[in-house]
């Protein structure tokens, strides 16, 4: 049975999520979500996809994270060739 993902967006910057849940990052423009589950030792890039509803989403495979783990991420905005300049963090409870 699938459960609803935890949704992070710029106007709802969740800081915690439950273990075994997927983290969905929503943006208003195309972005590459650069993220890590090990404190930036390894980094992945996930391109958002357009929902055709004015929202772009990236589903991060976080369902195997356990309590005490965390997801760090930032954004690259390819249409304007710009990095976000801020890191964000979601902790797993």
KOLMAR-399278 format. One line per field, with one value per residue: residue number from 1; residue in one letter; x, y, z of N, C-alpha, C in turn. Coordinates in steps of 0.02 Angstrom, whole numbers, plus 50000, padded with zeros to 5 digits. Each point is the difference from the previous one (the first is absolute). Layout:
<recs>
num = [NUM / ...] .
residuo = [a / ...] .
n.px = [X / ...] .
n.py = [Y / ...] .
n.pz = [Z / ...] .
ca.px = [X / ...] .
ca.py = [Y / ...] .
ca.pz = [Z / ...] .
c.px = [X / ...] .
c.py = [Y / ...] .
c.pz = [Z / ...] .
</recs>
This chain:
<recs>
num = [1 / 2 / 3 / 4 / 5 / 6 / 7 / 8 / 9 / 10 / 11 / 12 / 13 / 14 / 15 / 16 / 17 / 18 / 19 / 20 / 21 / 22 / 23 / 24 / 25 / 26 / 27 / 28 / 29 / 30 / 31 / 32 / 33 / 34 / 35 / 36 / 37 / 38 / 39 / 40 / 41 / 42 / 43 / 44 / 45 / 46 / 47 / 48 / 49 / 50 / 51 / 52 / 53 / 54 / 55 / 56 / 57 / 58 / 59 / 60 / 61 / 62 / 63 / 64 / 65 / 66 / 67 / 68 / 69 / 70 / 71 / 72 / 73 / 74 / 75 / 76 / 77 / 78 / 79 / 80 / 81 / 82 / 83 / 84 / 85 / 86 / 87 / 88 / 89 / 90 / 91 / 92 / 93] .
residuo = [x / x / x / x / x / x / x / x / x / x / x / x / x / x / x / x / x / x / x / x / x / x / x / x / x / x / x / x / x / x / x / x / x / x / x / x / x / x / x / x / x / x / x / x / x / x / x / x / x / x / x / x / x / x / x / x / x / x / x / x / x / x / x / x / x / x / x / x / x / x / x / x / x / x / x / x / x / x / x / x / x / x / x / x / x / x / x / x / x / x / x / x / x] .
n.px = [50041 / 49988 / 50044 / 49965 / 50033 / 50055 / 49967 / 50056 / 49985 / 50015 / 49935 / 50031 / 50050 / 49974 / 50007 / 49944 / 50015 / 49950 / 50030 / 50029 / 50003 / 49970 / 50056 / 49949 / 50043 / 49964 / 50005 / 50006 / 50062 / 50023 / 50021 / 50063 / 49973 / 50049 / 50007 / 49999 / 50014 / 50061 / 49967 / 49978 / 50010 / 49938 / 49998 / 49935 / 49984 / 49943 / 49985 / 49971 / 49939 / 49978 / 49958 / 50017 / 50010 / 50055 / 50012 / 50062 / 50009 / 50032 / 49991 / 50022 / 50041 / 49958 / 49966 / 50064 / 49990 / 50041 / 49968 / 50010 / 49978 / 50031 / 49965 / 50058 / 49978 / 50012 / 49996 / 49999 / 49997 / 49991 / 49939 / 50027 / 50023 / 49962 / 50044 / 49965 / 50057 / 49952 / 50021 / 49962 / 49963 / 49990 / 49982 / 50021 / 49936] .
n.py = [49941 / 50046 / 50040 / 50052 / 50034 / 50014 / 50057 / 50016 / 50062 / 50050 / 49990 / 49942 / 50029 / 49940 / 49990 / 49965 / 49937 / 49960 / 49953 / 49971 / 50065 / 50016 / 50034 / 50041 / 50023 / 50054 / 50020 / 50065 / 49976 / 49985 / 49947 / 50000 / 49950 / 50034 / 49934 / 49990 / 49936 / 50024 / 50056 / 49994 / 49941 / 49982 / 50021 / 50006 / 49997 / 50028 / 49992 / 50058 / 49978 / 50024 / 50020 / 50052 / 50005 / 50022 / 49935 / 50004 / 49934 / 49984 / 49936 / 50012 / 49951 / 50024 / 49954 / 49994 / 50065 / 50003 / 49993 / 50065 / 49972 / 50026 / 50046 / 50013 / 50061 / 50014 / 50057 / 49974 / 50062 / 49949 / 50021 / 50012 / 49937 / 49981 / 50000 / 49963 / 49974 / 49955 / 49969 / 49947 / 49987 / 49935 / 49998 / 49938 / 49996] .
n.pz = [50000 / 49954 / 50029 / 50020 / 49953 / 50033 / 49999 / 49968 / 50016 / 49961 / 49993 / 50001 / 50032 / 49988 / 50065 / 50007 / 49995 / 49991 / 50035 / 49950 / 50003 / 49946 / 49984 / 49991 / 49955 / 50015 / 49937 / 49989 / 49994 / 49940 / 50034 / 50021 / 50034 / 50029 / 50015 / 50066 / 50013 / 49985 / 50010 / 49938 / 50030 / 49986 / 49938 / 49999 / 49937 / 50019 / 49936 / 50013 / 50006 / 49943 / 50048 / 49963 / 50065 / 49970 / 50009 / 50020 / 49993 / 50056 / 49988 / 50061 / 49983 / 50045 / 49970 / 49987 / 50005 / 50052 / 50056 / 50000 / 49942 / 49947 / 49970 / 49969 / 49981 / 49937 / 49967 / 49940 / 49979 / 49957 / 50005 / 50060 / 49996 / 50052 / 50050 / 50041 / 50018 / 50011 / 50054 / 49987 / 50053 / 49991 / 50063 / 50007 / 50017] .
ca.px = [49959 / 50038 / 49977 / 50013 / 50067 / 50009 / 50011 / 50039 / 49997 / 50029 / 49953 / 49986 / 50065 / 49997 / 50066 / 50001 / 49955 / 50000 / 50039 / 49968 / 49959 / 50035 / 50002 / 49986 / 50020 / 49960 / 50024 / 49958 / 50037 / 50044 / 50059 / 50035 / 50008 / 50063 / 49983 / 50043 / 49975 / 50057 / 50037 / 50034 / 50056 / 49980 / 49948 / 49960 / 49962 / 49936 / 49966 / 49928 / 49959 / 49944 / 49936 / 49954 / 49954 / 50037 / 50044 / 50050 / 50011 / 50052 / 49990 / 50064 / 49991 / 50019 / 49959 / 50042 / 50032 / 49977 / 49999 / 50066 / 50030 / 49980 / 50008 / 50022 / 49992 / 50000 / 49973 / 50030 / 49947 / 50033 / 49975 / 50035 / 50069 / 50013 / 49992 / 49958 / 50042 / 49979 / 49987 / 49941 / 50008 / 49941 / 50020 / 49953 / 49979] .
ca.py = [50059 / 50062 / 50054 / 50066 / 50025 / 50064 / 50050 / 50059 / 50053 / 50061 / 50030 / 49949 / 49968 / 49951 / 49986 / 49930 / 49953 / 49933 / 49948 / 49959 / 50041 / 50032 / 50072 / 50032 / 50070 / 50036 / 50066 / 50034 / 50001 / 49942 / 50002 / 49939 / 49994 / 49968 / 49977 / 49950 / 49967 / 49984 / 50060 / 50025 / 49958 / 49982 / 50046 / 49980 / 50053 / 49977 / 50053 / 50003 / 49993 / 50047 / 49966 / 50039 / 50036 / 50056 / 49975 / 49950 / 49958 / 49948 / 49952 / 49973 / 49932 / 50004 / 49952 / 49955 / 50037 / 49983 / 50053 / 50028 / 50018 / 50065 / 50015 / 50068 / 50014 / 50068 / 50002 / 50034 / 50024 / 50000 / 50051 / 50063 / 49981 / 50027 / 49958 / 50030 / 50035 / 49980 / 49929 / 49985 / 49938 / 49966 / 49945 / 49944 / 49985] .
ca.pz = [50000 / 49996 / 50042 / 49972 / 50016 / 50036 / 49948 / 50017 / 49951 / 50028 / 50049 / 50050 / 50007 / 50053 / 50028 / 50022 / 49966 / 50030 / 49967 / 49948 / 49954 / 49945 / 50001 / 49936 / 49998 / 49950 / 49981 / 49951 / 49937 / 49991 / 50043 / 50017 / 50072 / 50020 / 50067 / 50031 / 50060 / 50043 / 50018 / 49940 / 49978 / 49932 / 49977 / 49943 / 49968 / 49974 / 49963 / 50011 / 49940 / 49997 / 50009 / 49957 / 50044 / 50027 / 50053 / 49980 / 50058 / 50001 / 50054 / 50023 / 50027 / 50070 / 50039 / 50041 / 50053 / 50067 / 50050 / 50012 / 49936 / 49975 / 49929 / 49985 / 49930 / 49973 / 49933 / 49943 / 49955 / 49934 / 49953 / 50014 / 50015 / 50067 / 50059 / 50051 / 50049 / 50067 / 50010 / 50040 / 50039 / 50027 / 50046 / 50003 / 50069] .
c.px = [50044 / 49971 / 50016 / 50070 / 49998 / 50019 / 50037 / 49990 / 50023 / 49955 / 49978 / 50063 / 49998 / 50071 / 50007 / 49951 / 50004 / 50043 / 49955 / 49956 / 50044 / 49996 / 49989 / 50016 / 49962 / 50030 / 49953 / 50033 / 50043 / 50062 / 50033 / 50009 / 50065 / 49991 / 50047 / 49965 / 50056 / 50044 / 50044 / 50062 / 49987 / 49940 / 49966 / 49966 / 49937 / 49966 / 49926 / 49963 / 49938 / 49935 / 49946 / 49947 / 50035 / 50048 / 50047 / 50016 / 50060 / 49986 / 50067 / 49989 / 50024 / 49965 / 50041 / 50037 / 49969 / 50001 / 50072 / 50038 / 49976 / 50012 / 50020 / 49989 / 50003 / 49976 / 50048 / 49943 / 50029 / 49976 / 50032 / 50073 / 50022 / 49989 / 49958 / 50041 / 49983 / 49990 / 49939 / 50009 / 49933 / 50025 / 49946 / 49986 / 49980] .
c.py = [50062 / 50052 / 50066 / 50023 / 50061 / 50050 / 50060 / 50050 / 50064 / 50035 / 49950 / 49957 / 49952 / 49986 / 49929 / 49959 / 49933 / 49952 / 49961 / 50040 / 50031 / 50076 / 50026 / 50074 / 50032 / 50069 / 50030 / 50006 / 49937 / 50009 / 49932 / 50001 / 49962 / 49982 / 49945 / 49971 / 49984 / 50062 / 50027 / 49960 / 49974 / 50044 / 49972 / 50061 / 49971 / 50059 / 49998 / 49986 / 50044 / 49960 / 50028 / 50037 / 50060 / 49981 / 49948 / 49959 / 49953 / 49956 / 49968 / 49932 / 49994 / 49947 / 49953 / 50037 / 49982 / 50061 / 50024 / 50017 / 50069 / 50005 / 50073 / 50011 / 50074 / 49995 / 50032 / 50016 / 50006 / 50055 / 50068 / 49988 / 50028 / 49946 / 50037 / 50040 / 49985 / 49924 / 49993 / 49931 / 49974 / 49941 / 49947 / 49985 / 49927] .
c.pz = [50000 / 50046 / 49967 / 50018 / 50045 / 49947 / 50028 / 49943 / 50033 / 50050 / 50054 / 50009 / 50059 / 50024 / 50023 / 49958 / 50035 / 49960 / 49953 / 49952 / 49946 / 50008 / 49930 / 50005 / 49942 / 49989 / 49949 / 49932 / 49996 / 50042 / 50001 / 50075 / 50012 / 50073 / 50023 / 50061 / 50048 / 50014 / 49944 / 49980 / 49929 / 49983 / 49939 / 49971 / 49970 / 49966 / 50015 / 49934 / 50007 / 50006 / 49953 / 50041 / 50032 / 50055 / 49969 / 50062 / 49989 / 50060 / 50017 / 50033 / 50073 / 50043 / 50044 / 50056 / 50067 / 50045 / 50014 / 49936 / 49979 / 49925 / 49995 / 49926 / 49985 / 49928 / 49950 / 49952 / 49930 / 49953 / 50010 / 50019 / 50068 / 50053 / 50051 / 50052 / 50072 / 50001 / 50045 / 50031 / 50022 / 50041 / 50003 / 50074 / 50006] .
</recs>
